[in-house]
Amino acid sequence: MRFISGTIGVIIGFLLIRYTFQLTQWFGKVDWAEKYLGSGLAGTYSMYRLLGMLFIVLSLLYMFGLFGFILGPLAPLFGGAR
């Protein structure tokens, strides 16, 4: 099940990167991204691409069982691993 979920996440991330222009046409520009990631429409495009890369990386970590290894040191901050 982990591999199926991870593969779906990688595909979603790839689609976010691949269809950045179409997403921007559908949903318009994101003011926050324009302010902090670049001017014009470059900020919105960058946001979708960064989100796609984040999807891919987190999906691969989950797929190969490394998600807990990465987030393990943060567990005490959120009340886990006492």
Secondary structure, DSSP 8 states (H G I E B T S, - for coil): -HHHHHHHHHHHHHHHHHTHHHHHHHH---HHHHHHH-STTHHHHHHHHHHHHHHHHHHHHHHTT-HHHHHGGGGGGGT---
